[in-house]
Amino acid sequence: MNPSGLCSDALFVRRAYLDLLGFVPPAADAQAFLADSTKKQTRPAH
């Protein structure tokens, strides 16, 4: 299995919620995540 490439912030928050909690994020949570400018999501995972 190969890891997925980089994705949009909206897709990331949706996948994270589905993988960890089993449901899509509430609109308010997704909007808060997308509005956060302090994220450093583009660094590679090792």
N, C-alpha and C positions, 0 to 999 in steps of 0.2 A: 504494500500500500504506500503510495506516495503522498506527502503532505500537500495540502492546498496552497496555492499561491496567495499573495496579498489580495485582500478584498476591501470593499468600501466599508466605512465605519458603520453604516446602517446594516449591512449584511453581517458584519462582525458581531454587533450587539444582538441581532436576531439569533445567530448561530450559538452564541455563548449562552443566552437564555434557554434555548431549546436543549442544548447539550447538558447544562448544569441543573436546570429547573424543570424541564419538560414542557414548557409553554413559551409562547412568544412574549416579549416584554410589553408591559403596559405602555401606552403612548407617552405618558409623562416621563417614564424612566428612559425610554428610547430618545426622546427629545432632550432630556438633560444630558445624556451621554453624548449626543451629537453636538450639543452646544458647548461642551467642555473643551477648551482650547489647550489644556495642560497635558493631554494624552501623549504618550510616546509609543504609539502602536506600530511604528514601522521598523523598529529595530529587530534584527533576527533573533529567533529563539535558539538556544544551544542546549 
